[in-house]
Amino acid sequence: MKVLVDTDLCEANALCMEACPEVFRVEEDDTLTLLMQEVPEVHRAAMKDAERLCPRQAIRLEG
């Protein structure tokens, strides 16, 4: 599955990082870093949570 983040919408609230720290990291300068764009199926549930919890709906999953 592929993860896409709309950086114009993202406010780096870190809810995605709490849901799936293997994929998301919020930096000290309040920017979001994707640790991987192609995410293994083992993280599907956590990624769905990250997508759902994003207050700005900046995360989209494909596949």
PDB file with one MODEL, atoms N, CA, C and O in Angstrom:
MODEL        1
ATOM      1  N   MET A   1       0.846  -1.163   0.000  1.00  0.00           N
ATOM      2  CA  MET A   1       0.000   0.000   0.000  1.00  0.00           C
ATOM      3  C   MET A   1       0.893   1.228   0.000  1.00  0.00           C
ATOM      4  O   MET A   1       1.983   1.221   0.571  1.00  0.00           O
ATOM      5  N   LYS A   2       0.423   2.263  -0.638  1.00  0.00           N
ATOM      6  CA  LYS A   2       1.184   3.501  -0.744  1.00  0.00           C
ATOM      7  C   LYS A   2       0.511   4.577   0.106  1.00  0.00           C
ATOM      8  O   LYS A   2      -0.716   4.658   0.162  1.00  0.00           O
ATOM      9  N   VAL A   3       1.320   5.399   0.764  1.00  0.00           N
ATOM     10  CA  VAL A   3       0.788   6.492   1.569  1.00  0.00           C
ATOM     11  C   VAL A   3       1.156   7.817   0.911  1.00  0.00           C
ATOM     12  O   VAL A   3       2.293   8.023   0.487  1.00  0.00           O
ATOM     13  N   LEU A   4       0.179   8.701   0.834  1.00  0.00           N
ATOM     14  CA  LEU A   4       0.374  10.039   0.291  1.00  0.00           C
ATOM     15  C   LEU A   4      -0.020  11.050   1.351  1.00  0.00           C
ATOM     16  O   LEU A   4      -1.042  10.890   2.018  1.00  0.00           O
ATOM     17  N   VAL A   5       0.787  12.094   1.508  1.00  0.00           N
ATOM     18  CA  VAL A   5       0.489  13.154   2.470  1.00  0.00           C
ATOM     19  C   VAL A   5       0.441  14.481   1.725  1.00  0.00           C
ATOM     20  O   VAL A   5       1.373  14.842   1.007  1.00  0.00           O
ATOM     21  N   ASP A   6      -0.647  15.190   1.905  1.00  0.00           N
ATOM     22  CA  ASP A   6      -0.782  16.536   1.343  1.00  0.00           C
ATOM     23  C   ASP A   6      -0.088  17.490   2.303  1.00  0.00           C
ATOM     24  O   ASP A   6      -0.641  17.847   3.343  1.00  0.00           O
ATOM     25  N   THR A   7       1.112  17.895   1.953  1.00  0.00           N
ATOM     26  CA  THR A   7       1.909  18.733   2.848  1.00  0.00           C
ATOM     27  C   THR A   7       1.316  20.123   3.028  1.00  0.00           C
ATOM     28  O   THR A   7       1.623  20.808   4.003  1.00  0.00           O
ATOM     29  N   ASP A   8       0.467  20.543   2.093  1.00  0.00           N
ATOM     30  CA  ASP A   8      -0.203  21.837   2.256  1.00  0.00           C
ATOM     31  C   ASP A   8      -1.258  21.781   3.363  1.00  0.00           C
ATOM     32  O   ASP A   8      -1.530  22.787   4.019  1.00  0.00           O
ATOM     33  N   LEU A   9      -1.841  20.617   3.562  1.00  0.00           N
ATOM     34  CA  LEU A   9      -2.855  20.453   4.609  1.00  0.00           C
ATOM     35  C   LEU A   9      -2.258  20.055   5.959  1.00  0.00           C
ATOM     36  O   LEU A   9      -2.793  20.416   7.007  1.00  0.00           O
ATOM     37  N   CYS A  10      -1.163  19.320   5.932  1.00  0.00           N
ATOM     38  CA  CYS A  10      -0.584  18.753   7.152  1.00  0.00           C
ATOM     39  C   CYS A  10      -0.151  19.849   8.125  1.00  0.00           C
ATOM     40  O   CYS A  10       0.535  20.802   7.756  1.00  0.00           O
ATOM     41  N   GLU A  11      -0.573  19.684   9.378  1.00  0.00           N
ATOM     42  CA  GLU A  11      -0.172  20.606  10.457  1.00  0.00           C
ATOM     43  C   GLU A  11       0.781  19.936  11.443  1.00  0.00           C
ATOM     44  O   GLU A  11       1.112  20.517  12.476  1.00  0.00           O
ATOM     45  N   ALA A  12       1.220  18.724  11.134  1.00  0.00           N
ATOM     46  CA  ALA A  12       2.148  17.967  11.986  1.00  0.00           C
ATOM     47  C   ALA A  12       1.627  17.841  13.414  1.00  0.00           C
ATOM     48  O   ALA A  12       2.339  18.111  14.381  1.00  0.00           O
ATOM     49  N   ASN A  13       0.376  17.426  13.520  1.00  0.00           N
ATOM     50  CA  ASN A  13      -0.243  17.233  14.837  1.00  0.00           C
ATOM     51  C   ASN A  13       0.259  15.985  15.553  1.00  0.00           C
ATOM     52  O   ASN A  13       0.013  15.822  16.748  1.00  0.00           O
ATOM     53  N   ALA A  14       0.953  15.111  14.849  1.00  0.00           N
ATOM     54  CA  ALA A  14       1.597  13.902  15.379  1.00  0.00           C
ATOM     55  C   ALA A  14       0.630  12.766  15.705  1.00  0.00           C
ATOM     56  O   ALA A  14       1.049  11.755  16.267  1.00  0.00           O
ATOM     57  N   LEU A  15      -0.642  12.907  15.370  1.00  0.00           N
ATOM     58  CA  LEU A  15      -1.568  11.807  15.609  1.00  0.00           C
ATOM     59  C   LEU A  15      -1.229  10.616  14.725  1.00  0.00           C
ATOM     60  O   LEU A  15      -1.388   9.468  15.140  1.00  0.00           O
ATOM     61  N   CYS A  16      -0.768  10.880  13.516  1.00  0.00           N
ATOM     62  CA  CYS A  16      -0.351   9.796  12.624  1.00  0.00           C
ATOM     63  C   CYS A  16       0.871   9.082  13.192  1.00  0.00           C
ATOM     64  O   CYS A  16       0.973   7.858  13.111  1.00  0.00           O
ATOM     65  N   MET A  17       1.790   9.840  13.761  1.00  0.00           N
ATOM     66  CA  MET A  17       2.992   9.255  14.346  1.00  0.00           C
ATOM     67  C   MET A  17       2.633   8.383  15.540  1.00  0.00           C
ATOM     68  O   MET A  17       3.245   7.334  15.746  1.00  0.00           O
ATOM     69  N   GLU A  18       1.663   8.797  16.319  1.00  0.00           N
ATOM     70  CA  GLU A  18       1.210   7.983  17.446  1.00  0.00           C
ATOM     71  C   GLU A  18       0.566   6.694  16.956  1.00  0.00           C
ATOM     72  O   GLU A  18       0.732   5.641  17.572  1.00  0.00           O
ATOM     73  N   ALA A  19      -0.168   6.771  15.852  1.00  0.00           N
ATOM     74  CA  ALA A  19      -0.851   5.600  15.309  1.00  0.00           C
ATOM     75  C   ALA A  19       0.112   4.637  14.624  1.00  0.00           C
ATOM     76  O   ALA A  19      -0.052   3.420  14.720  1.00  0.00           O
ATOM     77  N   CYS A  20       1.111   5.173  13.935  1.00  0.00           N
ATOM     78  CA  CYS A  20       2.025   4.320  13.159  1.00  0.00           C
ATOM     79  C   CYS A  20       3.432   4.929  13.108  1.00  0.00           C
ATOM     80  O   CYS A  20       3.825   5.494  12.088  1.00  0.00           O
ATOM     81  N   PRO A  21       4.184   4.816  14.198  1.00  0.00           N
ATOM     82  CA  PRO A  21       5.522   5.425  14.253  1.00  0.00           C
ATOM     83  C   PRO A  21       6.524   4.778  13.294  1.00  0.00           C
ATOM     84  O   PRO A  21       7.598   5.334  13.063  1.00  0.00           O
ATOM     85  N   GLU A  22       6.193   3.625  12.738  1.00  0.00           N
ATOM     86  CA  GLU A  22       7.081   2.998  11.769  1.00  0.00           C
ATOM     87  C   GLU A  22       7.075   3.740  10.436  1.00  0.00           C
ATOM     88  O   GLU A  22       7.989   3.583   9.627  1.00  0.00           O
ATOM     89  N   VAL A  23       6.037   4.551  10.213  1.00  0.00           N
ATOM     90  CA  VAL A  23       5.865   5.226   8.928  1.00  0.00           C
ATOM     91  C   VAL A  23       6.007   6.747   9.036  1.00  0.00           C
ATOM     92  O   VAL A  23       6.512   7.390   8.116  1.00  0.00           O
ATOM     93  N   PHE A  24       5.569   7.314  10.144  1.00  0.00           N
ATOM     94  CA  PHE A  24       5.536   8.773  10.292  1.00  0.00           C
ATOM     95  C   PHE A  24       6.456   9.238  11.416  1.00  0.00           C
ATOM     96  O   PHE A  24       6.575   8.586  12.453  1.00  0.00           O
ATOM     97  N   ARG A  25       7.106  10.380  11.188  1.00  0.00           N
ATOM     98  CA  ARG A  25       7.893  11.024  12.243  1.00  0.00           C
ATOM     99  C   ARG A  25       7.692  12.534  12.118  1.00  0.00           C
ATOM    100  O   ARG A  25       7.844  13.103  11.038  1.00  0.00           O
ATOM    101  N   VAL A  26       7.350  13.169  13.233  1.00  0.00           N
ATOM    102  CA  VAL A  26       7.243  14.622  13.268  1.00  0.00           C
ATOM    103  C   VAL A  26       8.564  15.154  13.801  1.00  0.00           C
ATOM    104  O   VAL A  26       9.025  14.778  14.879  1.00  0.00           O
ATOM    105  N   GLU A  27       9.151  16.033  13.020  1.00  0.00           N
ATOM    106  CA  GLU A  27      10.471  16.578  13.357  1.00  0.00           C
ATOM    107  C   GLU A  27      10.342  17.739  14.355  1.00  0.00           C
ATOM    108  O   GLU A  27       9.246  18.245  14.597  1.00  0.00           O
ATOM    109  N   GLU A  28      11.458  18.139  14.915  1.00  0.00           N
ATOM    110  CA  GLU A  28      11.476  19.238  15.887  1.00  0.00           C
ATOM    111  C   GLU A  28      10.998  20.551  15.282  1.00  0.00           C
ATOM    112  O   GLU A  28      10.505  21.420  16.001  1.00  0.00           O
ATOM    113  N   ASP A  29      11.138  20.704  13.962  1.00  0.00           N
ATOM    114  CA  ASP A  29      10.678  21.933  13.316  1.00  0.00           C
ATOM    115  C   ASP A  29       9.207  21.835  12.862  1.00  0.00           C
ATOM    116  O   ASP A  29       8.747  22.624  12.037  1.00  0.00           O
ATOM    117  N   ASP A  30       8.486  20.851  13.417  1.00  0.00           N
ATOM    118  CA  ASP A  30       7.066  20.642  13.124  1.00  0.00           C
ATOM    119  C   ASP A  30       6.782  20.336  11.657  1.00  0.00           C
ATOM    120  O   ASP A  30       5.795  20.810  11.094  1.00  0.00           O
ATOM    121  N   THR A  31       7.642  19.551  11.056  1.00  0.00           N
ATOM    122  CA  THR A  31       7.375  19.032   9.723  1.00  0.00           C
ATOM    123  C   THR A  31       7.237  17.517   9.827  1.00  0.00           C
ATOM    124  O   THR A  31       7.807  16.883  10.714  1.00  0.00           O
ATOM    125  N   LEU A  32       6.482  16.964   8.916  1.00  0.00           N
ATOM    126  CA  LEU A  32       6.261  15.527   8.904  1.00  0.00           C
ATOM    127  C   LEU A  32       7.223  14.860   7.934  1.00  0.00           C
ATOM    128  O   LEU A  32       7.399  15.317   6.805  1.00  0.00           O
ATOM    129  N   THR A  33       7.843  13.777   8.382  1.00  0.00           N
ATOM    130  CA  THR A  33       8.702  12.969   7.538  1.00  0.00           C
ATOM    131  C   THR A  33       8.062  11.602   7.368  1.00  0.00           C
ATOM    132  O   THR A  33       7.678  10.957   8.343  1.00  0.00           O
ATOM    133  N   LEU A  34       7.950  11.164   6.106  1.00  0.00           N
ATOM    134  CA  LEU A  34       7.520   9.793   5.821  1.00  0.00           C
ATOM    135  C   LEU A  34       8.746   8.909   5.856  1.00  0.00           C
ATOM    136  O   LEU A  34       9.705   9.143   5.120  1.00  0.00           O
ATOM    137  N   LEU A  35       8.727   7.904   6.696  1.00  0.00           N
ATOM    138  CA  LEU A  35       9.859   6.994   6.804  1.00  0.00           C
ATOM    139  C   LEU A  35       9.835   5.944   5.703  1.00  0.00           C
ATOM    140  O   LEU A  35      10.857   5.327   5.404  1.00  0.00           O
ATOM    141  N   MET A  36       8.665   5.742   5.098  1.00  0.00           N
ATOM    142  CA  MET A  36       8.527   4.860   3.936  1.00  0.00           C
ATOM    143  C   MET A  36       7.261   5.255   3.195  1.00  0.00           C
ATOM    144  O   MET A  36       6.270   5.641   3.813  1.00  0.00           O
ATOM    145  N   GLN A  37       7.291   5.159   1.879  1.00  0.00           N
ATOM    146  CA  GLN A  37       6.101   5.470   1.085  1.00  0.00           C
ATOM    147  C   GLN A  37       5.341   4.211   0.713  1.00  0.00           C
ATOM    148  O   GLN A  37       4.115   4.236   0.612  1.00  0.00           O
ATOM    149  N   GLU A  38       6.042   3.127   0.510  1.00  0.00           N
ATOM    150  CA  GLU A  38       5.420   1.825   0.264  1.00  0.00           C
ATOM    151  C   GLU A  38       5.383   1.098   1.603  1.00  0.00           C
ATOM    152  O   GLU A  38       6.421   0.704   2.135  1.00  0.00           O
ATOM    153  N   VAL A  39       4.187   0.924   2.137  1.00  0.00           N
ATOM    154  CA  VAL A  39       4.021   0.394   3.487  1.00  0.00           C
ATOM    155  C   VAL A  39       3.604  -1.079   3.424  1.00  0.00           C
ATOM    156  O   VAL A  39       2.660  -1.417   2.711  1.00  0.00           O
ATOM    157  N   PRO A  40       4.295  -1.960   4.161  1.00  0.00           N
ATOM    158  CA  PRO A  40       3.934  -3.378   4.186  1.00  0.00           C
ATOM    159  C   PRO A  40       2.525  -3.583   4.775  1.00  0.00           C
ATOM    160  O   PRO A  40       2.049  -2.799   5.596  1.00  0.00           O
ATOM    161  N   GLU A  41       1.892  -4.653   4.328  1.00  0.00           N
ATOM    162  CA  GLU A  41       0.526  -4.975   4.769  1.00  0.00           C
ATOM    163  C   GLU A  41       0.416  -5.107   6.285  1.00  0.00           C
ATOM    164  O   GLU A  41      -0.658  -4.878   6.841  1.00  0.00           O
ATOM    165  N   VAL A  42       1.480  -5.464   6.951  1.00  0.00           N
ATOM    166  CA  VAL A  42       1.441  -5.654   8.402  1.00  0.00           C
ATOM    167  C   VAL A  42       1.022  -4.361   9.117  1.00  0.00           C
ATOM    168  O   VAL A  42       0.531  -4.411  10.245  1.00  0.00           O
ATOM    169  N   HIS A  43       1.210  -3.223   8.476  1.00  0.00           N
ATOM    170  CA  HIS A  43       0.879  -1.934   9.079  1.00  0.00           C
ATOM    171  C   HIS A  43      -0.483  -1.387   8.625  1.00  0.00           C
ATOM    172  O   HIS A  43      -0.823  -0.247   8.942  1.00  0.00           O
ATOM    173  N   ARG A  44      -1.262  -2.188   7.889  1.00  0.00           N
ATOM    174  CA  ARG A  44      -2.518  -1.696   7.317  1.00  0.00           C
ATOM    175  C   ARG A  44      -3.468  -1.129   8.384  1.00  0.00           C
ATOM    176  O   ARG A  44      -3.999  -0.034   8.200  1.00  0.00           O
ATOM    177  N   ALA A  45      -3.690  -1.833   9.472  1.00  0.00           N
ATOM    178  CA  ALA A  45      -4.624  -1.361  10.508  1.00  0.00           C
ATOM    179  C   ALA A  45      -4.146  -0.039  11.108  1.00  0.00           C
ATOM    180  O   ALA A  45      -4.940   0.884  11.288  1.00  0.00           O
ATOM    181  N   ALA A  46      -2.864   0.054  11.415  1.00  0.00           N
ATOM    182  CA  ALA A  46      -2.311   1.283  11.987  1.00  0.00           C
ATOM    183  C   ALA A  46      -2.395   2.436  10.989  1.00  0.00           C
ATOM    184  O   ALA A  46      -2.655   3.578  11.370  1.00  0.00           O
ATOM    185  N   MET A  47      -2.177   2.133   9.725  1.00  0.00           N
ATOM    186  CA  MET A  47      -2.256   3.175   8.696  1.00  0.00           C
ATOM    187  C   MET A  47      -3.686   3.672   8.513  1.00  0.00           C
ATOM    188  O   MET A  47      -3.908   4.864   8.301  1.00  0.00           O
ATOM    189  N   LYS A  48      -4.650   2.770   8.594  1.00  0.00           N
ATOM    190  CA  LYS A  48      -6.056   3.173   8.515  1.00  0.00           C
ATOM    191  C   LYS A  48      -6.388   4.098   9.685  1.00  0.00           C
ATOM    192  O   LYS A  48      -7.106   5.084   9.520  1.00  0.00           O
ATOM    193  N   ASP A  49      -5.857   3.774  10.877  1.00  0.00           N
ATOM    194  CA  ASP A  49      -6.057   4.643  12.044  1.00  0.00           C
ATOM    195  C   ASP A  49      -5.431   6.012  11.809  1.00  0.00           C
ATOM    196  O   ASP A  49      -6.047   7.036  12.105  1.00  0.00           O
ATOM    197  N   ALA A  50      -4.218   6.034  11.281  1.00  0.00           N
ATOM    198  CA  ALA A  50      -3.537   7.308  11.016  1.00  0.00           C
ATOM    199  C   ALA A  50      -4.341   8.154  10.034  1.00  0.00           C
ATOM    200  O   ALA A  50      -4.497   9.360  10.226  1.00  0.00           O
ATOM    201  N   GLU A  51      -4.847   7.522   8.990  1.00  0.00           N
ATOM    202  CA  GLU A  51      -5.654   8.227   7.991  1.00  0.00           C
ATOM    203  C   GLU A  51      -6.928   8.788   8.640  1.00  0.00           C
ATOM    204  O   GLU A  51      -7.304   9.935   8.396  1.00  0.00           O
ATOM    205  N   ARG A  52      -7.575   7.978   9.457  1.00  0.00           N
ATOM    206  CA  ARG A  52      -8.831   8.382  10.101  1.00  0.00           C
ATOM    207  C   ARG A  52      -8.612   9.476  11.153  1.00  0.00           C
ATOM    208  O   ARG A  52      -9.446  10.369  11.295  1.00  0.00           O
ATOM    209  N   LEU A  53      -7.509   9.413  11.880  1.00  0.00           N
ATOM    210  CA  LEU A  53      -7.249  10.349  12.976  1.00  0.00           C
ATOM    211  C   LEU A  53      -6.727  11.710  12.527  1.00  0.00           C
ATOM    212  O   LEU A  53      -6.763  12.670  13.297  1.00  0.00           O
ATOM    213  N   CYS A  54      -6.250  11.802  11.306  1.00  0.00           N
ATOM    214  CA  CYS A  54      -5.681  13.065  10.834  1.00  0.00           C
ATOM    215  C   CYS A  54      -6.747  14.159  10.841  1.00  0.00           C
ATOM    216  O   CYS A  54      -7.724  14.068  10.098  1.00  0.00           O
ATOM    217  N   PRO A  55      -6.573  15.194  11.671  1.00  0.00           N
ATOM    218  CA  PRO A  55      -7.603  16.232  11.778  1.00  0.00           C
ATOM    219  C   PRO A  55      -7.752  17.074  10.509  1.00  0.00           C
ATOM    220  O   PRO A  55      -8.789  17.706  10.307  1.00  0.00           O
ATOM    221  N   ARG A  56      -6.745  17.089   9.668  1.00  0.00           N
ATOM    222  CA  ARG A  56      -6.792  17.884   8.426  1.00  0.00           C
ATOM    223  C   ARG A  56      -7.054  17.011   7.193  1.00  0.00           C
ATOM    224  O   ARG A  56      -7.113  17.517   6.072  1.00  0.00           O
ATOM    225  N   GLN A  57      -7.212  15.696   7.407  1.00  0.00           N
ATOM    226  CA  GLN A  57      -7.429  14.750   6.321  1.00  0.00           C
ATOM    227  C   GLN A  57      -6.347  14.869   5.249  1.00  0.00           C
ATOM    228  O   GLN A  57      -6.625  14.869   4.050  1.00  0.00           O
ATOM    229  N   ALA A  58      -5.116  14.970   5.720  1.00  0.00           N
ATOM    230  CA  ALA A  58      -3.972  15.153   4.826  1.00  0.00           C
ATOM    231  C   ALA A  58      -3.365  13.824   4.372  1.00  0.00           C
ATOM    232  O   ALA A  58      -2.495  13.811   3.502  1.00  0.00           O
ATOM    233  N   ILE A  59      -3.811  12.712   4.949  1.00  0.00           N
ATOM    234  CA  ILE A  59      -3.241  11.409   4.640  1.00  0.00           C
ATOM    235  C   ILE A  59      -4.211  10.623   3.758  1.00  0.00           C
ATOM    236  O   ILE A  59      -5.411  10.558   4.023  1.00  0.00           O
ATOM    237  N   ARG A  60      -3.656  10.031   2.707  1.00  0.00           N
ATOM    238  CA  ARG A  60      -4.458   9.184   1.830  1.00  0.00           C
ATOM    239  C   ARG A  60      -3.691   7.900   1.551  1.00  0.00           C
ATOM    240  O   ARG A  60      -2.494   7.927   1.265  1.00  0.00           O
ATOM    241  N   LEU A  61      -4.397   6.771   1.637  1.00  0.00           N
ATOM    242  CA  LEU A  61      -3.805   5.480   1.352  1.00  0.00           C
ATOM    243  C   LEU A  61      -4.278   4.985  -0.004  1.00  0.00           C
ATOM    244  O   LEU A  61      -5.435   5.172  -0.381  1.00  0.00           O
ATOM    245  N   GLU A  62      -3.374   4.355  -0.725  1.00  0.00           N
ATOM    246  CA  GLU A  62      -3.709   3.744  -2.013  1.00  0.00           C
ATOM    247  C   GLU A  62      -3.260   2.288  -1.990  1.00  0.00           C
ATOM    248  O   GLU A  62      -2.147   1.967  -1.574  1.00  0.00           O
ATOM    249  N   GLY A  63      -4.137   1.437  -2.439  1.00  0.00           N
ATOM    250  CA  GLY A  63      -3.792   0.010  -2.538  1.00  0.00           C
ATOM    251  C   GLY A  63      -4.169  -0.820  -1.380  1.00  0.00           C
ATOM    252  O   GLY A  63      -3.919  -2.025  -1.377  1.00  0.00           O
TER     253      GLY A  63
ENDMDL
END
